[in-house]
Amino acid sequence: MSRLSVLARRPLSALPLWLAHALRAQGGPVPWSAVGRGALAAGPLVAGALVVGRGTVGVVAAIAAMLAGINDRPGSRRAAVQRLGVPALAGAAGMVVGTCAGQYGGAVALIVVLAVLGLVAGCVSAVGPVASAAGTQVLVACAVGAGMPLPEPGWLRGLAFLGGAGWLLVLRLVLPSPGAFAGDYRFDGERSAIAGVYDAVADLLEAAGGPQAIARRAALTAALDHAQDALSGPRLRRYAGSGAERRLHAQYAAALPLAEAATALAWAGEPVSARAAEAPRRLAAAVRRTTHTGPLPAPSRSAPALRALDDALLRAAEAFDRGDRGDGDALHSRRRTLRRLLRVAFGTGGREYGMRVALSFGTAAAVAQALHHEHWYWLPATAVFLVKPDLGPLASRVLCRAAGTVLGALLFAGLAAVLPQPAGLVAVVTVSGALIPVATRHFAAQTAVVTVLVLALVMLGGEPQASASRIAETLLACAIVLIVGHLPMPGERGGGVRARLAAAGGAAHAYLTHVIGGSADRPARWVLRREAYRTLAEARTAIAVASAELPALARHTEGADRVAAVLERLVDTVTACAVHLDDTGRLTPLHVHRLDRLLGDLQRADGLGVLGDLTGERGRLRANALPLAG
């Protein structure tokens, strides 16, 4: 039996983390709505441009539609405006800047401009997913604008880019999703997200007292984050303007005390009757169908957390039946000020990532300029995607990018040899655009589809078939990013993980101080609770990526997973304390003992030294908790 066949038979858990990550793909149903939008985006755009004799304009618009399609993820239409619109604006600006730099600057000036832009875009990417997508698009568009031989001036290229991404956004806002007519189809994303929260509450109740409780609580956090994002985003008025929207806000608000009670029950570690999970299931069905809940089965009221669950169900039933107005601004999240965003962008994590992006992007541009290749812009554009931690660990990204590019280039070479032009190439672009939403489940598959699409667009723009050079440029970019990724940088390595853990520790500290301080302000408590769990989830994601790096990189964040695990147990305990205080006004000795023990565990586990505010106040917090225990 060959070595490869033995390797294929081994479970992923037996492989090194960096290799297992490269082989792992996301699951889930096919996003047919996104598939349909992808088919109607890049292909029709370039076809229309060819008909009117402006094929190169269509190529730019199709590239923008392709990049927007990569960001076209499940969620609400309002959230899509920000998720697709902000990166599109950044990409259009990058296209103009790149065109001017390529036309009016020499090779040295162009490399400097690209490196500086990479530094700024990398720092800004640390702010969040939308900022990361904007940073990616501004760099890719800048490289394309500087290097792709197009006859249009910079301003027209920018408008074409904005038009291509805007076309996909219009499709996202206008086209209904399958099965979206149970209510106002404009809010199908919000309904699905809120129903997912109630289902996650039911799942956690069913898992209470069992080994799946921790994973179900994490799934509840993810569902709440998704619902919060679905309800947020740009709107013309500050508050929800329609009855349907106000009802959704009320349903989201009604889920928060349910989630709190379910977390407290899971923390207790005792099984809950199946009757307790039945009511959240009915609430989820009512959200999806926009119907009344009907009678809800009441759980036993034998413990504080069960009484809190019953009270939350009663309030939820009343909110559902009344069609409560709700507060259009009460999403229980703290607004991030400009000062706070700048602190995140130019903090340790942002600076470290910004320097790596600048070095990778600038080096790739310099090497490409030295090679005098006609498609030199492919090298820095490829480096941008390879340097993004959003797409997984560095080794996994490099392996997937190389494999996907080779597969896509060979596939396109075969298609280009047999398909008629330009109709066949337009068909390739259309099919590739439709496949992108499915291919995003694995980076290698996404790379293969994007490679086919880009090579087709290059030929439609009047350039020769370039599969061989695409493979060579990608392998060279992989080598550059691998080298840069392992270079020492000023400051401590693992800055992104440290920054995420520090944010999670600060949020947990604020939540703990609020609860132990005896405040009766529940809305403020829910804001702090949501922020504590959201920042923990973000830290967990960063830690998972860092732990799957090659050993030379992974060792810089060793112990971070232990710190995050203790933080999660601490936040769960604080939630249980809050529910118990609501019911009895005091804590049990068990609550105080758990808090004290977990704070001690944090002091011992914090080898990275990022939780000073939390671990340094153990004595004061114990002093505040003891009186509450009587």
C-alpha positions in Angstrom: 0.0 0.0 0.0 1.4 3.4 -1.0 2.3 6.1 1.6 -0.3 8.4 0.1 -3.1 5.9 0.5 -2.1 5.3 4.1 -2.1 9.1 4.7 -5.5 9.4 3.1 -6.9 6.8 5.4 -5.7 8.4 8.6 -8.2 10.5 10.4 -7.6 14.3 10.4 -7.0 14.2 14.2 -3.9 12.1 13.7 -2.3 14.6 11.3 -0.3 17.7 12.3 -2.7 20.6 12.8 -1.2 22.7 9.9 -1.9 19.8 7.5 -5.3 18.8 9.0 -6.5 22.4 8.5 -5.5 22.3 4.8 -7.6 19.2 4.3 -10.7 20.4 6.3 -13.7 21.9 4.5 -16.8 23.6 5.8 -20.1 21.9 5.5 -23.7 23.1 5.3 -26.4 23.4 2.7 -25.8 24.9 -0.8 -26.5 28.7 -0.7 -28.7 28.7 -3.7 -29.5 32.4 -3.5 -25.9 33.3 -3.5 -25.3 30.9 -6.4 -28.0 32.6 -8.4 -26.6 36.0 -7.7 -23.1 34.8 -8.7 -24.4 33.6 -12.0 -26.1 37.0 -12.7 -23.1 39.1 -11.7 -19.7 38.8 -13.5 -20.9 36.9 -16.6 -23.7 39.2 -17.7 -21.6 42.3 -16.8 -18.7 41.3 -19.1 -21.2 40.1 -21.8 -23.0 43.4 -21.8 -19.7 45.3 -22.0 -18.6 43.2 -25.0 -21.9 43.9 -26.8 -21.4 47.7 -26.5 -17.7 47.4 -27.5 -16.2 48.2 -24.0 -14.9 44.8 -23.1 -12.1 46.1 -20.8 -14.6 48.1 -18.7 -16.6 44.9 -18.3 -13.4 43.0 -17.2 -12.9 45.5 -14.4 -16.6 45.4 -13.4 -16.4 41.6 -13.4 -13.4 41.5 -11.2 -15.2 43.7 -8.7 -18.3 41.5 -8.8 -16.1 38.4 -8.2 -14.5 40.0 -5.2 -17.9 41.0 -3.9 -19.1 37.5 -4.5 -16.4 36.2 -2.1 -17.8 38.4 0.6 -21.5 37.5 -0.2 -22.2 35.5 2.9 -25.5 34.5 4.6 -27.0 37.3 6.6 -29.5 40.2 6.4 -29.8 42.6 3.5 -28.9 45.5 5.8 -25.7 43.8 6.9 -24.9 43.1 3.3 -24.8 46.8 2.5 -21.9 47.2 4.8 -20.2 43.9 4.1 -20.3 44.4 0.3 -20.4 48.2 0.0 -17.5 49.2 2.2 -15.0 46.9 0.5 -16.3 48.0 -2.9 -15.6 51.7 -2.1 -12.2 50.8 -0.9 -11.5 48.8 -4.0 -12.7 51.6 -6.3 -10.3 54.0 -4.5 -7.5 51.4 -4.8 -8.1 51.1 -8.5 -7.8 54.9 -9.0 -4.7 55.1 -6.8 -3.0 52.1 -8.5 -3.7 53.5 -12.0 -2.2 56.9 -11.1 0.8 55.3 -9.5 1.4 53.0 -12.5 1.1 55.7 -15.0 2.9 58.6 -13.4 5.4 56.9 -11.1 8.5 54.9 -11.8 9.2 51.4 -10.5 10.7 52.5 -7.2 8.0 55.0 -6.5 5.3 52.4 -7.3 6.9 49.8 -5.0 7.0 52.4 -2.2 3.4 53.4 -2.7 2.2 49.8 -2.7 4.3 49.0 0.5 2.9 52.0 2.4 -0.6 51.2 1.3 -0.1 47.6 2.4 1.0 48.8 5.9 -2.1 51.0 6.3 -4.5 48.4 4.9 -2.9 45.7 7.1 -3.3 47.7 10.3 -6.9 48.7 9.4 -7.7 45.0 8.7 -7.3 44.2 12.5 -10.5 46.2 13.2 -12.9 43.4 12.0 -14.1 41.3 9.1 -15.5 44.2 7.0 -12.3 46.2 7.5 -10.3 43.2 6.5 -12.3 42.7 3.3 -11.8 46.4 2.5 -8.1 46.2 3.1 -7.8 43.2 0.8 -9.8 44.8 -2.0 -8.0 48.1 -1.9 -4.6 46.3 -2.3 -5.8 43.9 -5.0 -7.5 46.7 -7.0 -4.4 48.9 -6.6 -2.2 46.1 -8.0 -4.6 45.5 -10.9 -4.9 49.2 -11.6 -1.2 49.7 -11.7 -0.4 46.6 -13.8 -3.3 45.6 -16.0 -2.9 47.2 -19.5 -6.3 48.9 -19.9 -7.1 51.9 -22.1 -9.5 53.6 -19.6 -8.4 56.4 -17.3 -8.2 55.8 -13.6 -11.5 57.5 -12.7 -13.4 55.3 -15.3 -11.8 52.2 -13.9 -12.8 53.2 -10.4 -16.4 53.7 -11.6 -16.4 50.4 -13.4 -15.2 48.6 -10.2 -17.8 50.3 -8.1 -20.5 49.5 -10.7 -19.5 45.8 -10.8 -19.6 45.4 -7.0 -22.7 47.6 -6.8 -24.5 45.4 -9.3 -24.1 42.4 -7.0 -25.2 44.4 -4.0 -28.4 45.4 -5.9 -29.0 41.8 -6.6 -28.5 41.0 -2.9 -31.0 43.7 -1.9 -33.7 43.0 -4.5 -33.8 39.3 -5.2 -35.8 37.2 -2.6 -34.4 34.1 -1.1 -36.1 30.7 -1.5 -38.9 30.3 1.0 -38.6 34.0 2.0 -42.3 34.8 1.6 -43.5 33.7 5.0 -43.4 37.4 5.9 -41.8 40.6 4.6 -39.1 39.1 2.4 -36.8 42.1 3.0 -36.2 40.7 6.5 -35.7 37.0 5.7 -32.0 37.2 6.8 -33.0 38.7 10.2 -35.8 36.1 10.7 -33.4 33.2 10.0 -30.8 34.6 12.3 -33.2 35.2 15.2 -34.8 31.8 14.8 -31.3 30.4 14.9 -30.8 31.9 18.4 -33.9 30.2 19.8 -32.9 26.9 18.3 -29.4 27.3 19.8 -31.0 28.0 23.2 -33.0 24.7 22.8 -29.9 22.9 21.8 -28.1 24.1 24.9 -30.9 23.1 27.2 -30.9 19.6 25.7 -27.2 19.3 26.2 -27.2 20.6 29.8 -25.4 18.1 32.1 -23.8 16.3 29.1 -20.5 16.4 27.3 -21.8 18.6 24.5 -22.8 21.5 26.7 -19.6 23.5 26.1 -19.9 23.2 22.3 -23.6 24.1 22.4 -22.9 27.2 24.5 -20.3 28.3 21.9 -22.9 27.7 19.2 -25.3 29.9 21.1 -22.7 32.6 21.2 -22.2 32.3 17.4 -25.9 32.5 16.8 -26.3 35.6 19.0 -23.4 37.2 17.2 -24.9 36.4 13.8 -28.3 37.8 14.9 -26.7 41.0 16.3 -24.9 41.5 13.0 -28.0 40.8 11.0 -30.0 43.5 12.8 -27.2 46.1 12.8 -25.9 48.0 9.8 -26.8 51.2 8.0 -30.3 52.5 8.0 -31.9 55.8 7.0 -33.4 56.4 10.5 -31.8 55.6 13.8 -34.7 53.4 15.0 -36.5 50.6 13.3 -39.0 52.1 10.9 -41.6 49.3 10.1 -43.7 47.1 12.2 -42.0 44.0 10.9 -38.6 45.4 11.9 -39.7 46.5 15.3 -41.1 43.0 15.9 -37.8 41.4 15.0 -36.0 43.6 17.4 -38.4 42.7 20.2 -37.9 39.0 19.4 -34.2 39.4 19.5 -34.4 41.2 22.9 -36.7 38.4 24.2 -34.0 35.8 23.4 -31.3 37.4 25.6 -32.8 36.4 29.0 -33.5 33.0 27.6 -29.9 32.6 26.6 -28.7 33.8 30.0 -30.9 31.3 31.8 -29.9 28.5 29.5 -26.2 29.3 30.1 -26.8 29.2 33.9 -28.5 25.8 33.6 -25.6 24.4 31.6 -23.1 25.8 34.1 -24.9 23.9 36.9 -24.1 20.7 35.1 -27.5 19.0 35.7 -29.7 17.6 33.0 -32.9 19.6 32.2 -36.2 18.0 31.2 -37.1 17.8 27.5 -40.1 20.0 28.3 -37.7 23.0 28.9 -36.3 22.8 25.3 -39.7 22.5 23.6 -40.7 26.1 24.2 -37.7 27.7 22.5 -38.3 25.4 19.5 -41.8 26.7 19.2 -40.5 30.3 19.4 -38.0 29.6 16.6 -40.8 28.2 14.4 -43.0 31.3 15.2 -40.1 33.6 14.1 -39.6 31.7 10.8 -43.4 31.5 10.0 -44.3 35.0 11.4 -47.1 33.4 13.4 -48.1 33.4 17.1 -46.4 31.0 19.4 -49.6 29.4 21.0 -49.3 27.9 24.5 -45.8 27.3 25.6 -44.9 24.4 27.9 -43.6 25.8 31.2 -40.5 24.2 32.8 -40.2 23.3 36.4 -39.6 26.3 38.8 -37.5 24.3 41.3 -34.2 26.2 40.9 -33.3 29.9 40.3 -32.1 29.2 36.7 -35.3 27.3 35.9 -37.4 30.1 37.4 -35.4 32.6 35.3 -36.1 30.4 32.2 -39.8 30.3 32.9 -40.0 34.1 33.4 -38.1 34.6 30.2 -40.4 32.4 28.3 -43.4 34.3 29.7 -41.9 37.6 28.6 -41.1 36.2 25.2 -44.6 34.9 24.7 -46.0 38.3 25.5 -43.6 40.0 23.2 -44.4 37.6 20.3 -48.2 37.9 20.8 -48.3 41.6 21.2 -45.9 42.2 18.2 -44.0 44.4 20.7 -42.6 47.7 19.2 -39.1 47.0 20.5 -36.3 49.5 20.4 -34.6 49.8 17.1 -31.3 50.7 18.6 -31.3 48.2 21.5 -29.0 45.6 20.0 -27.0 45.4 23.3 -23.7 46.2 21.8 -21.4 49.1 22.7 -20.7 51.5 19.9 -17.0 51.6 19.0 -15.7 55.1 18.9 -13.2 56.3 16.3 -10.5 56.5 19.1 -11.2 52.8 20.0 -11.0 51.7 16.4 -7.7 53.5 15.9 -6.4 51.9 19.1 -7.3 48.4 17.7 -5.8 49.2 14.2 -2.5 50.6 15.4 -2.2 48.4 18.5 0.2 45.4 18.8 -1.9 43.1 16.6 -2.6 45.7 13.9 1.0 46.8 13.7 2.4 43.3 13.4 0.0 42.3 10.7 0.4 45.7 8.9 4.2 45.2 8.7 3.8 41.7 7.3 1.3 42.8 4.7 3.6 45.8 3.7 6.7 43.6 3.5 4.9 40.8 1.5 3.0 43.2 -0.8 6.1 45.4 -1.4 8.5 42.5 -1.9 6.1 40.8 -4.3 5.8 44.0 -6.3 9.6 44.5 -6.4 10.2 41.0 -7.6 7.5 41.3 -10.2 9.0 44.6 -11.5 12.4 43.1 -11.6 11.1 40.1 -13.7 9.5 42.5 -16.2 6.5 40.1 -16.6 3.5 41.4 -18.5 1.2 40.1 -15.8 3.4 41.4 -12.9 0.3 42.5 -10.9 -0.6 38.9 -10.3 2.3 38.4 -7.9 1.4 41.2 -5.4 -2.3 40.5 -5.7 -1.7 36.8 -4.9 0.5 37.8 -1.9 -2.4 39.8 -0.5 -4.6 36.8 -0.2 -1.8 34.6 1.1 -0.9 36.9 3.9 -4.5 37.0 5.3 -5.0 35.1 8.5 -8.8 35.2 7.9 -8.2 32.4 5.4 -6.4 30.1 7.9 -2.9 29.3 9.0 0.0 30.3 6.8 1.1 26.8 5.8 -2.5 25.8 5.0 -3.0 29.0 2.9 0.1 28.3 0.9 -0.7 24.7 0.3 -4.3 25.4 -0.7 -3.3 28.3 -2.9 -0.7 26.4 -4.8 -2.9 23.3 -5.3 -6.0 25.4 -6.3 -4.0 27.5 -8.7 -2.4 24.5 -10.5 -5.8 22.8 -10.7 -7.6 25.9 -12.0 -4.9 26.8 -14.5 -4.8 23.3 -16.0 -8.6 23.2 -16.1 -8.8 26.6 -17.9 -6.1 25.6 -20.4 -8.2 22.7 -21.4 -11.4 24.8 -21.6 -9.7 27.6 -23.6 -8.5 25.0 -26.2 -12.0 23.8 -27.0 -14.5 26.6 -26.2 -15.5 29.2 -28.8 -14.5 32.8 -28.1 -15.7 35.0 -26.7 -19.0 33.2 -26.0 -17.3 30.2 -24.4 -15.2 32.5 -22.1 -18.3 34.4 -21.0 -20.0 31.1 -20.1 -16.9 30.1 -18.1 -17.1 33.5 -16.2 -20.8 32.9 -15.5 -20.4 29.4 -14.2 -17.4 30.4 -12.1 -19.3 33.2 -10.6 -22.1 30.9 -9.6 -19.6 28.4 -8.1 -17.8 31.0 -5.9 -20.4 30.9 -3.0 -20.0 27.1 -2.8 -16.2 27.1 -3.3 -15.6 29.5 -0.3 -16.0 26.5 2.0 -12.4 25.5 1.2 -9.6 27.9 0.2 -8.2 25.5 -2.4 -11.5 25.1 -4.1 -12.1 28.9 -4.0 -8.6 29.5 -5.5 -9.3 27.0 -8.3 -12.6 28.7 -9.3 -11.2 32.2 -9.0 -8.2 31.2 -11.1 -10.4 29.9 -13.9 -12.5 33.1 -13.7 -9.6 35.5 -13.8 -7.8 33.7 -16.6 -11.0 33.9 -18.6 -11.3 37.6 -17.9 -7.7 38.2 -19.0 -8.4 36.6 -22.4 -11.6 38.6 -22.7 -9.6 41.7 -22.1 -7.5 41.0 -25.2 -4.5 39.2 -23.7 -3.2 35.8 -24.6 -3.9 32.6 -22.6 -1.7 32.7 -19.4 -2.2 29.5 -17.4 1.5 28.7 -17.2 2.6 32.1 -16.0 -0.3 32.1 -13.5 1.1 28.9 -11.9 4.7 30.3 -11.8 3.6 33.7 -10.3 1.5 31.9 -7.6 4.3 29.6 -6.6 6.7 32.6 -6.3 4.2 34.5 -4.2 3.8 31.4 -1.9 7.6 31.4 -1.4 7.7 35.1 -0.6 4.9 35.0 1.9 6.3 31.9 3.6 9.6 33.7 4.1 8.1 36.9 5.3 5.8 35.0 7.6 8.7 33.5 9.5 10.8 36.7 9.7 11.2 38.3 13.1 9.4 41.6 13.5 9.7 44.4 16.0 7.8 43.6 19.2 6.4 40.3 20.3 5.2 37.6 18.0 1.6 36.5 18.2 0.4 40.1 18.6 -3.0 39.4 17.1 -3.7 36.6 19.6 -2.4 38.7 22.5 -4.6 41.6 21.4 -7.7 39.4 21.1 -7.1 37.8 24.5 -6.5 41.2 26.1 -9.8 42.4 24.7 -11.6 39.3 26.0 -10.0 39.7 29.4 -11.1 43.4 29.6 -14.6 42.5 28.6 -14.8 39.7 31.1 -13.5 42.1 33.8 -16.1 44.7 33.0 -18.9 42.0 33.1 -17.7 40.6 36.4 -17.4 44.0 38.0 -20.9 44.9 37.0 -22.5 41.7 38.3 -20.6 41.5 41.5 -21.2 45.2 42.1 -24.9 44.4 42.5 -26.2 46.6 39.7 -29.8 46.1 38.8 -29.4 47.5 35.2 -30.2 44.4 33.1 -29.8 46.1 29.7 -26.3 47.2 30.6 -25.5 43.7 31.9 -26.7 42.2 28.6 -24.4 44.6 26.7 -21.4 43.6 28.8 -22.4 39.9 28.6 -22.6 40.0 24.8 -19.3 41.8 24.5 -17.6 39.3 26.8 -18.8 36.3 24.8 -18.2 38.0 21.4 -14.6 38.9 22.2 -14.0 35.5 23.6 -15.3 33.9 20.4 -13.0 36.2 18.4 -10.0 35.2 20.6 -10.9 31.5 20.2 -10.8 31.9 16.4 -7.5 33.7 16.4 -6.0 31.1 18.8 -7.3 28.2 16.6 -5.6 29.7 13.6 -2.3 30.4 15.5 -2.2 26.8 16.9 -2.4 25.3 13.4 0.6 27.2 12.2 4.0 25.5 11.7 5.8 24.8 15.0 8.1 27.8 14.5 5.1 30.1 14.6 2.7 28.2 16.8 5.2 28.2 19.8 4.7 32.0 20.2 1.1 31.6 21.3 1.4 28.4 23.4 -0.9 28.5 26.4 -3.3 30.9 24.9 -6.0 28.2 24.5 -5.7 27.5 28.3 -6.2 31.1 29.1 -9.3 31.3 26.8 -10.8 28.2 28.3 -10.5 29.6 31.8 -11.9 32.9 30.7 -14.9 31.1 29.2 -15.6 29.3 32.4 -15.3 32.5 34.3 -17.8 34.3 32.1 -20.2 31.3 32.3 -19.8 31.5 36.1 -20.5 35.2 36.1 -23.7 34.6 34.1 -24.8 31.9 36.6 -24.1 34.4 39.4 -26.2 37.1 37.6 -29.2 34.7 37.3 -28.9 33.6 40.9 -28.7 37.2 42.2 -31.8 38.2 40.2 -33.7 35.4 42.0 -32.4 35.5 45.5 -30.4 38.7 45.9 -27.3 36.8 47.1 -24.7 34.3 46.0 -24.1 30.8 47.3 -20.7 29.8 48.7 -20.3 27.6 45.6 -20.5 30.7 43.3 -18.0 32.6 45.4 -15.7 29.6 45.5 -15.9 29.1 41.7 -15.1 32.7 41.1 -12.1 32.7 43.4 -10.8 29.5 42.0 -11.1 30.7 38.4 -9.4 34.0 39.1 -6.6 32.0 40.7 -6.4 29.7 37.6 -6.2 32.8 35.4 -3.2 34.1 37.4 -1.4 30.8 36.9 -2.4 30.3 33.3 -1.7 33.9 32.0 1.8 33.1 30.7 1.3 35.7 27.9 0.8 38.5 30.4 -2.3 40.0 28.8 -4.9 39.8 31.7 -3.4 42.2 34.2 -6.6 44.1 34.9 -8.5 40.9 35.6 -5.9 38.8 37.5 -4.6 41.8 39.5 -8.0 42.6 41.2 -8.7 39.1 42.7 -8.7 40.4 46.2 -11.1 43.3 45.6 -13.5 41.2 43.7 -13.5 38.5 46.4 -14.2 41.2 48.9 -17.3 42.4 46.9 -18.5 38.8 46.4 -18.3 37.6 50.0 -21.0 40.0 51.3 -23.4 38.9 48.5 -23.0 35.4 49.7 -24.2 36.4 53.2 
